[in-house]
Each structure stands twice: as structure tokens, then as C-alpha cells.
Amino acid sequence: GESVGLHLPTLSVQEGDNSIINCAYSNSASDYFIWYKQESGKGPQFIIDIRSNMDKRQGQRVTVLLNKTVKHLSLQIAATQPGDSAVYFCAESIQGAQKLVFGQGTRLTINP
Amino acid sequence: KAGVTQTPRYLIKTRGQQVTLSCSPISGHRSVSWYQQTPGQGLQFLFEYFSETQRNKGNFPGRFSGRQFSNSRSEMNVSTLELGDSALYLCASSQTTGGAVDTQYFGPGTRLTVL
């Protein structure tokens, strides 16, 4: 069935280090993937997205990698800052449907 | 551009009542999706509207319904509220014209508490 899961529910990193958040998906028909950041009391904030015809996409301090062979998605955050502390969600869309299936989320904590 | 707005931000209801939540999408966005977020189930898709038509639907009972107006604003309704309906209800809009899936931008949500 449709499911998107995360390998680690919590991640703690030192300020200035790079963070990598992983996500596994199960549906081979998924063709669009997206990462959101959610801070306490707020709605999910768009970070970066990638379509299945790409393996990598870069934004400002963030990179998303897609490995369709093993159905794995990752979000890399460079030089993490205190403001990066939040819960990060990956989500997938299947066959172009404007309907997202979300993972459980990973809480990222930045240590000073 | 202003972001997605949702009203009200907080709502307290009792079991058996009904509730209507409102969402105004980003200007120019024609697709509006609704999600329910709970600690136990996470973020779950409710439904999506495009050009006043429900285009996609999640696995929620018929007590959950929605509609979209000609100006793309959307409302969702929950009838006969149950304790388990307590959640953060999120609205997201996207610019999609009906082709490939497009980025969804979320509003701040409406926190519904059912007593």
C-alpha cells in the first residue's frame, strides 16, 4: 500500500555540522517527492521538491537525493543553524495526483 | 503574495456538533487540499478541490466533506463530531492547472478540539 516512512524519528546534530534526514517509500509509481519543515504551532513549510526523472536537486543550503532503485529519499542540510530545529517530513505523490502521502516525520535538534 | 490563510485558528466543539473550517489559497492558486494532522496518525490527506470539483479523496468517513467556490476559496465541514476528530486541520494550495503535480503550500492550520 501507500506508505512513506522515516528511518530515524529523532536526529541531534552540532551547530555548523551537516544534517542528513532519510526517508523510505514503498510505491514504485511515486513520481514526485517533497520535503517540509514544521515548527511548533505552524503549518508545514516547503523546503525542496524533486520529480522522479531527477536524482538530485539543490537549493539554498539543502540538497535532496532520490534513489529510485532502493526507493530512498534524503534531505541534506549544510551548516545547520539553530533555526533549522524542527520536524521534517518527506511526502510523495503517486502518478501525478495532487495528493501527498506523508512520512511520520523526523525531529531535528541542533546542539550549540 | 499573501500566504494561505485559514480561519478560525482555534475551535472548541462538543461531540455531536458540526464544524466548518475555511481556507483562502494563495492568489492565483486553483487547487486546494485539506489534511488532518494528529500525533497518532500524522498527516493524512482528506481531499483536494480544483475548479470547484473534488478531484482526489482520502480515506475518511462521509462526515468529512468540503467544497470550493469560484474564487478558489474552500471550506471543509465535519458533521457529528467525535473525540477522535480533535486535530490540526491544514489547508494547502497549489498553482496546478490540471497537469503534473505542483508544489503545495500550507496554511497555519485550524486547531480543532472536540470535548
Interface residues (C-beta under 8 A of the other chain):
Chain A: D31 Y32 I34 Y36 G41 K42 G43 P44 Q45 F46 D49 R51 F89 A91 S93 G96 A97 Q98 K99 L100 V101 F102 G103 Q104 G105
Chain B: V4 S31 S33 Y35 G42 L43 Q44 F45 E48 F50 R55 N56 G58 L90 A92 S94 T96 G99 A100 V101 D102 T103 Q104 Y105 F106 G107 P108 G109
